[in-house]
Amino acid sequence: MDIEEQDQHHSLTEPPKINRLSDSVVNRIAAGEVIQRPVSAVKELIENSLDAASTSINLLLKDGGLKLIQISDDGHGIRYEDLPILCERHTTSKLSSFEDLMSIKSMGFRGEALASMTYVSHVTVTTITKGQLHGYRVSYRDGAMEHEPRACAAVKGTQIMVENLFYNMTARKKTLQNSADDYSKIVDLHGATRADVHTVVTSSRLDAIRSVYGVSVARNLIKLEASDNGPSSSVFEMHGFMSNANYAAKKITMVLFINDRLVEWSALKRAIEIVYATTLPKASKPFVYISIVLPPENIDVNVHPTKRETGRQSSSSQINTSKEVILSPKTPGSRSQKVPVHKLVRTDSLDPAGRLHAYVQMKLDGHIEKCSSLNAVRSSVRQRRNPKGSLDLTSVQELLDEINNKCDPGMMDIVRHCTYIGMADDVFAVIQHNTHLYLANVVNLSKELIYQQVLSRFARLNAISISDPLPLKDLIILALKEEDLDSECNDVDHLQEKIAEMNSELLKQKTEIMDEFFSIYIDKHGNVATLPVILDQYTPDMDRIPEFVLCLGNDVDWEDEKNCIQGVSVALGNFYAMHPPMLPNPSGEGLLFYKKRKVLDNCTKENACDSTGSNVENDKVDHELLSEATTEWAQREWTIQHVLFPSMRLFFKPPVSMATNGTFVKVTSLERLYKTFERC
């Protein structure tokens, strides 16, 4: 009886109506296929940067990419005319017809990635092309611009910010709450075994492997080469490295590129693993790097929404599903040894735990809050590459040789493996190396680091445009007046005017040299228009530019090549050094500077006169000036921790003189402290 009633019910039910979905629903569904999780967005953005001929790509993440993904490159940028359609679906510069897919060489081609991101996040693009005096910034939502492009200062290339990913997809976002999981996937996308990834621009594949996977991998590799250039067969080239019998790891690592596209070929991976199983000890796995070049027409990349698969085999970005980021992998077979308690190092140079910030609660706003993720900023700094060689000048090489010859190996080890603890005062930072505690003069360190970076990246420095170009003559006069504040003589003013005019003319004559070698451009009107980008995430204190310009005119020997290069590099070091801000430090006694005293016309019984004879009503804090000072000092300490020390670990070669001139001062050691406390 029940079956008959059910059949009768179905016969009376109308078939469901087929509806045409709205464009917003269609686009959001499509976005969910292309951008499945933060690592998908990172992969697409990195591929776009590579297609833009970038040599430097910086990546910053917050909350595993859910809160912020910011990628900056030094590629060719985006034309102003193309910005209105940049984030529309199926708009691309990679192809114009379907036939172009047969010979496509770029990483991306569909024009879906950016469009998809705008439907599930808030996207902001900042870009500048060659020859432009300024860049443009524009925000996108649902595939369209939210406002007209706005002029802004910009560094060469493009910066894309993806904020609040999956803000309108609650279910998707809940499944991705473990930010550490996706952060490790993004790290694996780079192919590294640690959270901070850094590679340098190099022509050697082996050097790249050494930079990312470590020396222990690189020294146990065998080079592979194969090609098929016969007249009756398709062109095939293969270059690679495979580990020898001395290498052992717990899991196989296979890095496979086909036409410079990173893919994963599971069948090949299994075959290699089987072959190695006959020669390696039990449970040991090999390392394999293979780069295959085939005619583009033999590869079909248009078989998956995320371009994870080719027409030959299933392929995907190399992603490890492990939820743990390995910071310090142990050498296979090594045994842990018990360390005496008085020699136990409790902090890791890559771990923020144990720093003064853990004990002092500070509230920072604006830019500092947005960039608070230590590992993300380190990643951004570490991806700033040294250029591929510099201009072939003997004098530059001599100066670099001097730096290498004067380098102190002991201090270099301290710099490479130290832990930043915090600022002891306005100039000295507290750092820990092994069981020793040091004071480090950040002004001297930053000055020398900038000097070395200018020389190592000679003639390859990026430039940042100054929105309001600064007149040379006015800057020099300002610097001269600061040097002679007590003089009120008219003759001195006339002399300063003459010196400023002579130096302005000299620097205008040298603008071609400064622009080509140091990215310092002075326009035809005598205005400073650009300055070099020496450290990422850092711009110098512009209050010190008058002194810098005067130094270029007075202290640089423009007639001798080596002295000239050294003089400009030293001047840049002084200018870009991380000096204390001009405003007093508002913490401690410095707060007194910001108390404004209201002067009255007459002394009264209620309001006493101060020692200077002025009448004081109340001590009130100048909150506007105090806020400005607080921000400047907080920004400086943030820069010291997140920019200066990470950059030093990568590039700095401390000279021997720093061991005796007070730059590094050893304070104490754990062993000494234990002896002290034992006597108490």
N, C-alpha and C positions, 0 to 999 in steps of 0.2 A: 504493500500500500504506500509506503514511504517513497519507494522508487517511482511510482506513478505520479505522485504529487510533485516530486522534484522535476520530472520530465515536463509536466504541465507548466510549472513555474518558468522553466527555461524557454519554453515556446512562447510565453507571453512577454518575455523581456526583450526590449529593443536593443539592437547592436549599438555599441558606443559610437558617438559622433567623433569623426576625425577633425581635429582643430589645427590650424596653422599657428605655430608658436611665434611669439613676438621676437623681434630682432634681439632685444636685450636678453631674453631667456636663451636663445640660440647661442649668442656670443658668450654668455656665462658658462654654458655647457661645454662649448669648444675650449674656453679658457681652462676649465678643469681638466681637460685632456692634455693640453700642451703644458700647462704649469701645474704639475701634480703635487709638488712640494717645493720648499725653498731651493733645494739643490737643483731642481729643474730650471728655475729662474736664473740662478747663478751660471749654470752651463750655457744657457741661451745668451746671456749678457757677455760672458767671456768670449763666446764664438763671434758675437758682433764686434767686439774690440779687436779680435784677431783679424777679422775681415777688413777692418779699418786700417790695417798695416801698422798696428801699434807695436812699439818696442817696450813699453812699460804699462803694466796693468795693476792697479791697486784695488783691493777688495776690502770692504769694511762691513761687518755684520753685527747685528744686535738681536739677542734672543733667538739665536740660530737662524736668523734671516726672516723671522716672522714680523718683527718690529721694524727692522731696517736692513735693506741690502743696498749698498752704495758701491758702484764700480766706476773708476776713473781711468782713462787711458790717454795716451798721447798720439792718437791716430789722426786721420785727416779731418775729422769733425763732420758736422752735418750742415748743409747749406741752409741759409735763412729761408729760401723759397720752399724748401722741403718740409719745414717744421709743421705746417698745418696738416699735412697728411702722414706725418711720421708714424703715428699710432693707429692709423686706420688699418683694417684687416686687408691682407693681400696687397700691401704697398711695399715694394722692395727695389733696391738698386742693383740686385744680383742677377736678375734676368728680366727679359721682356716678352718672351714667347716660350711655349712648352718645349720647343726644340732645344732651347738653351739648357734644359735639364740634362741633355745627353752629354754635355761637356762642362757641367758645372764644377767649379773648383773651390768655391767659397764654402764656409761652414754653414751659413744660413742661406735661405733663398725664398721661403714661403711668405715672409712678411706677416707672420702670425704671432710671434713671441711677444713683442712690445704691445701689440693690440690686446693680446690675452691678459697681460699684466694689468692693463688699465681697467679691465672689468672686475678684477679681484683685488686691487690695491690702489694706492695713490702714487702716481708716477710723476717725477720732476726731472726734466732734462736741461742740462747746461752745456753749451757747446760753442766752439769758436773754430773757424777755418783759417787757413793760411792767408795772411794779408789783411785780416780784419783787425781793427784797433780795439774792439771789444767783443765780448761774446753775447749770447742770448740765453735767457732762462724761460721755460714755459712748463706749466703743469697740465697733465692729461687725466681725463676720467671717461670711461666708457668709449674709448677710441677717439675722442675729440679733445681739442684744446679747451682749457677752462678760461683762458684769457689770451690776449695777444702776446707774442714774444717780447720780453722786456730786456733791454740792454743791461749788461752787467760785466764786471771784471771776470776774466776766465783764463785758465791755463790751457795751453795747446791741447786740443782733443775734445773729448766728450766725457761728461759725468752724468750718470743716471742713478737716481735715487728711487727705490721701490719701498714704500712705507706701508705698514699695516697690512701685510699680505693676508689674503683670505678674510678680511674684515667683514665681508658680507656672506661668508660661507661658514656658518657656525659649526656644522658637523665636521667639515674638513679641518677647521682650525683646532677643534678639540682633540682630534687624532694626532695632531702635530705639536702638542704642548711640551713634549720633551725636547727642549731646544738643543741639549747636548747631543742628542741622537742625530739631528740634522746637521749640526755643526761638524760632527765627525764625518758625515757623508760628504760635505763640501770640501773638507780637508782631503778626503780620499779622492775626490774629483781631481785634485792637483797631483795625486799620486804620492803623498807623503805619509810618514808614520808618526808625525808630530803635529801639534796644532799650529805652530808658526812655520809657514812655508816661505822659502826665499830661493829664487833662482836668478842667475845672472845671464845676461845676453852673451852667448858664446857660440862659436862655430862648431864646437866639439860636442857630440852627443854624450860622450863619456863624461865630460865635465858636468853636463846637465844632470846625468844620473848620479854623479858624485854629490852634487849640491842638494838634490832632493832625497835620495835614498841613503846617502852616507858613504864614507870611505870603505867600510867593510864590504859593501856590495861591489863598489867599483873596482877594487883590486882583485876580485875573484871572477872576472868576466872574460869570456872568449869572444873575439870579434867574428861576425858572420857577414858574408857578402854573397849575393847571387844575382845573376841577370840573364835575360833571354832576349838578345837583340837580333835574332835571326831574321832574314828577309821574308820568310814565309810564316812567321809567328808574331803574335802581339808582343809589344814591348813590356817586359816585366823586370822590375828592379827590387831588390830586397837588401836592406842593411839592418844589422842588429847586433845584439850581445846576448850571450847565454852564460849562465854561471857554470863554473867548473866543479870538480868533485870536492873541493875544499869548502864550498859554500853550503850552508845548511840553514833552513828556516822552517817554521812550523806550518806555513801555508804557502802555496805557490803564488808568485807575483808575475803576472803576464801583462805587459804594456804593449798594446798593438795599435799601430796607426796604419790606416789605408788611405792613401792620398792625403796625408796630414790630418785625417779625421780619426779621433780616438774612438775605438770600438772594442767590443769583446766578442770573441769567437769561441764559444764553449767547446765545440768539437776539437778544434786545434789545441785548446788548453788541456783537454783530457788526454789527447794523444801525446803531448809533450810530457805530461805527468807520468804516463805509463812508461815512456822510454826512460825517463830519469829514475824511475823506481828500481831499475835493474842495476844502477850504479851508485845511487845515494844510500846512506844508512836508513834504517827503518824510520818512518815518520818524518824524514827530511824532505823538503820541497825546494824546487829551483826558482831562480829569477830569470825572466826572459823579457827582452825588449826587441820588438820587431817593427820595422817601418817598411811597408810595401807600397810601391808606386805602380799603378796600372793606368792604362788609357781611361780617361773619365767616361767615355762612352760604354765601357765595360762594367760600370758600377751604377746601380740604381739606388739612389739615396732617398727616393720619394716613396717609402713604403710604411712610414710610421709618423704619427703626429709630432713626435719629439725628435725625429730623425735618429732614433736609437738603432734602427735596423737598416742594413743594406740589402740589395737584391740577392746577395750571395748567402749571407748568414745572418742570424739574429745578432744584433749588436747593441750595446748600451754603454753609457759612460761608466767608467770603472768605479763602482760604488761598493763599499764595504758595509755590511749590515751590522757590524759591531757597534754597540752603544758606548764604547769607551774610547776616548782619544788617548793614545799611548804617547806620553811625553818623553819618557826615558826608557826605551826598550832595552832589555838586558841582552847581553851577548849570549847566543845559544850555548848551552852547556855550562855556563858560569854558575858558581854557587855563591849564595849570599853569605858574607862574613860578618860576625858580630863586631860592632864598632864600640870602643870604650865610650862611656857616657860623656866624658869631658872632651871627646873629639867628634861627637855626633853633630852633624850639620842638619839643622831642623828646617831650613828654608831652601827652596828651589828657585833658581834665578828666573824660571819661567812661571812661577806661582806667586800671585799677589798676596797670598796669606803671609802674615807676619810683618807687614809694613805698618808704618805709623798711622796710616789711614784707617787701619782696623781698630785703633784705639781712640782716634779723634774723629768725632762725627762732624762732617762738614756738609753744607748744602750749597751746591753749585747749580747755576741756572744756564739756560740757553745752550750754546754750542758745547760747553764742557759736559753737560748732562747727557747730551745726545751721543757724545763720543766716549762714554765712560767704560765701554767694554775694552778691557786691556788687550786681550788676545786679538780682537778685531782690529784695533788700531795698530798693534804690532804687525799684524799681517799686512796692513796697508803700508807701513813704513818699510817692511822687509821686501816688499815687491818692487820698490824703487831700484831699478837696476843700474849698475854702472854702464856707461855706453860702450859700444863695441869698438874699443880702441879710441885713441884721440889723435889730434892733428900731429903729423910727424915732425915735431920740432925738437931738436937736440936739447935746447934749454929746458923744455918741460920735462923731458926724461931725466935730465940731470937733477932737477928739483925733486922729482919723485924718487930718484935713487938716494938723495940725501935723506928723505923721509924714511926710507927703508933701512938705511945704514944706521940711523940714529934711534931706531925703534928698540925699546926695552922689552925683551921676551917675557920677563916676569910680570911687568905691569900689563902687558897685552893679555896675559892669562887672567889677571884680575878683572880687566875690562870685559873680556869675553864671557866670564862666568860669574859676575858679581850679581848681587840682589840689591835693588834699590829699596832703601828703608824709608827715607823721607828727608826733608830739609832741616838741617840743624839751625841755620840762620839764613840771612839773605843771600849768602854766597856759597856756603858749604853744604853739600848733601852727604847723608850718612849711607854708606854702602857696606854690604857684607860679602866677603869672599872666603869660602870654606869656614874656618872657625875664627876668622879675623874681622875686625871692624875698622873701617877707614872713614876719614873725612875727605871729600873730593871737591875741589874748587870748580864749580860748574861754569864759571865765566872763562877760566883758562882752558878748560876741556872743550867747551863749545867753540871757542876762538880757534883752537888748533884743529878741531874736526872740520870746521868750515874751510879753513885754509887747505887742508888735505883734499877735501872733496872738490874744491874749485880746480885744483891741479889735476886730480884723477879724472875729472869730467870736463877737462879743458876743451873749449869749442863745442861742447855737446850739452850745454845747460839749457833747460827750458826757460822761457821768459813769462813773466806775468805783467800785464799792462796796468799802468796807474791811471785810474779813472780821470783824475784831474792832474795833468802833467805839471811838474814843479819847475819853476824858472831857476836855472843854474845860478844866475847872478844874485837873486834874492836869498838863495840858500847859503851861498858863500858869505854874503854880508852878515846874515844871521849868525853863522858860525864864528866869524871874526868878532862880532859884538859880544858873543858869549865868552870868548877868550879874554876880552878886555872890557869887562863890565864897569870898572871904576873910572874909565876915561870918559870925559865929556868934552874933549877938545874938538873944535871944528876941523883942525888939520888931520886928526885921526880919522874922522868920518870921510874926509876927502881921500886919505890914503887907503882906507878900507874899500871905498868905491873903486879906486884904480886897481887894487889887487883883485877884487871880484871880477872886474871887466877883463883883466888879463887872463885869469884862470878860466873864465867862461869861454873865451876865444880859444884857449889851448884845448879844452875838453871837447869843444865842437869840432876841432880839427881831428881829434882822436876818436870820434864817434864810431867810425867804421871798424876800428880795431876792437873797441869795447863791445860793440854789438856782436861782431863775429865770434870773438873769443870768450866773452863774459856775459852776453845777453843784456848788456847795459846800453840802452838806446837813447840818444839825445837827438831830438828832432831839429829841424832847420831853424826853429825859433829859439833854440837854446833851452828847451825844457827836457827834464828827465822823464821819459815816457814809459820805459820798461826796466824791470829789475830781474835778476836771475832767481829761479827756484832751486835752492841748494839742498834743502831738506824738505821732504813732503810734510804737510800739515803744519808748516811753520813759515811765518812771515816776520821779518825783523821789526824792531821798534822804530817806527817812522820818525819819532822825535830825534833820532840820531842821524838822520840823513844829511843835515847840514854839515856835521863834522866829517861824514864820509866823503861828501863832494869836495870839501876843502882839502882833505887828505889826498884825493886823486890829483888835485891841481898842484899841491905843494910838495908832497912826499914821494911821488912816483917818478922814477927816472925813465922818461919816455924815449931816451936815445939808445939805451942798451936793452936788447931783447930780453935777456934773462932777468935783469933787474926790474924791467917793466912788468913782466909777468908775475914775478914774486911780489912786487910792490902792490899791484892791484889785488892779488890774492890775499895779502896781509890786510889791506884796507877792507876787503869784504869780510874777512875774519873778525876784525874789530867791530864792523857794522852789525853783522849777523849774530855776534856773540850774545848769549842770554844774560845780559846785564840785568840788575834789579831795576824795576820800573822807576820812573822819575818821581812818582808820588810815594811818600813814605809808606812802609808796611803798616796797615791798619791794625795788625795784631800787636798786643802788648802796649808799650809806651807810644808807639806810632799813632795810636788813636787820638792822642792829645792834639795832633796837628789838625784834625777835622772838627774840632770844637770851635764854632764861630762865636765871637764875643760882641755883644751889642753895646755900642758906645752911646751914652746919654749926654745931653747938653750940659747938665749941672749935676754935681754930686748931691745926693739926698741921704737922709738917714737910713732909708731902706736899702740903698744901693751904694756899696762902698767903692772907692776908687782902687784900681789895681796899681801895681808898682810903677807902671809907666805913666800914671796920671790920668789914664782913660777911665771912664766910668763903665762899669760892667753890670748889666742887668742879670743875665743868666748865661750859663754855658750851654749852648745848644749845638748838637752835632749837625754838620752839613751833610745830610744823608745822600744827596746827589753825588757829591764828590767822594764820599765814603764808599758808595756803591761802585763807582767807577774804579776806585783803587782796589777794592776787594776783588772785582772781576779781573783786573790786570794781574794781580798777584796770584790769584787762583789759576788763571790761564797759564802763567809762567811755570808754576809748579807742575801743572798737567803736562805742559810741553817738555819739561825736563824729564819727567817720568816716562811719558809715552812716546816721545820723539827722540830726545837727546840720547838717552841710555840705550834704547834698541838700535839706534843708528851707530853708536859707538861699538856695540857688540859686533856689528857687521863690518864696519869700515875702518875704525880708528886704529892708528899705530902710534901709541904713546911714546914720545921721545924720552931719552934717558934723563934729560934735565928735569922732568916732572917729578922724579924721585927725590930731588933735593931742593926744588924751588917752592915747596909748600903746596903744590897742586894735589898731591896725595899725602895724607898724614895718617899713619897707623895709630889708632886710638887704644885698642886693647885686643885681647884674644880670649876665647872661651877657656883655654887652659889656665891663663893668668887669673881670670875671674874665679875659677874653681879653687885655685890656691888661696885667693883672697877670702872667699867665703869659708874655706876650711879653717882659717885662723880665727874667724869670728865666733 
